[in-house]
């Protein structure tokens, strides 16, 4: 939550007029619970989405995840009707399988650094080009 990438992404979303919620997964920072290799963390994301939809019922929800949050948040977000678009920051394509994204029909933006330690830009580009169920996709590499 206090990571500079997460902080700056949330600030950018706020500047764009969107509501932003940053949270720590279970077992991170002061959060209770234990890291669960992504299974329980998906429940954390569902809980965060419930909070947003209850407190901002008329706001469309954009899911933005960074690295681990992208890997385990994106499958939840792409199958949740409350989510209108996805932002994947620092997609760890060299660490995790992202084949599930082939079923994504929602707009998706990938933001990726040239020196990301968990995903080469070239590998993300291959994934990006293979996504055919959404015509609304963009990739920005920094």
C-alpha positions, 0 to 999 in steps of 0.5 A: 500500500505504501509502495511508490508505484501503488501510491502514484497509480492511486494518485493518478486515478484520483487526478482522473476523477476516479475513486481509489482504494489502496489496501494491503493483502492479508499478512502484509504490513499491519494486515491480519492473516497469512499470505495464501499464495493468491487464494485468500488474496482473491477474497481480499480483493472481493472484500475491497470491491464490496466496500467500494460498491457499498460506499460508492454505489454510483461510481464505475469501478476500475480495477488497477493492480500492481505485480502480485496484485495484478496476477491475483486481482485481474481474474477476479476483476474480469469476472465481476460485473461491477468492474468496467475496466482493468489496469495492469501495472508491472504485469509479472509475465515471467513469474506467473501464467496469464493465459486466463486473460485470453477470456478477458472482454473488458478494456485493459491497459498494461503499464510496464517498465523496461527493467521490470524484474518479473516480466520482460516487455517482449513477453508482455507484448506477446501476451498483449498481442494474443488477447483477441476477445477485447478490442479495447486494449493498450500497452504503455512501456516506460 
